[in-house]
Amino acid sequence: MKIKILLGEDEILISLNDNPSSRSLYEQLPLSVKVEDYASNEKIFHPPRELSTLDAPVGYEPKVGDVTLYAPWGNVAIFYKNFSYSKGLIKLGEVTSGVELLSKLNNQVVKVKKAQ
């Protein structure tokens, strides 16, 4: 499953893992969401419906480019800095192209779509 975040003429490409959490995000696309910076290390947005946590691990240690679900709050987080192991994080996939564009996302509404 591949998705993209459209930021004007630019796009961030993401490859999703095959797990219940990722599939539940993919099934909601396309979306228009507001992306915000959080804790100076991740960009977050809230999908309209809760994502599945079926068979999810207890936590995860994210790296630059990782796309995750933070289950306690229900938000998707895309990391632009490495971070420590955190309970409640579920890896959804990773950015395959455009990780450098994450810095441009700041309180903007973007489109998240399925990629061909």
Disulfide bonds with the S-S distance in Angstrom:
none
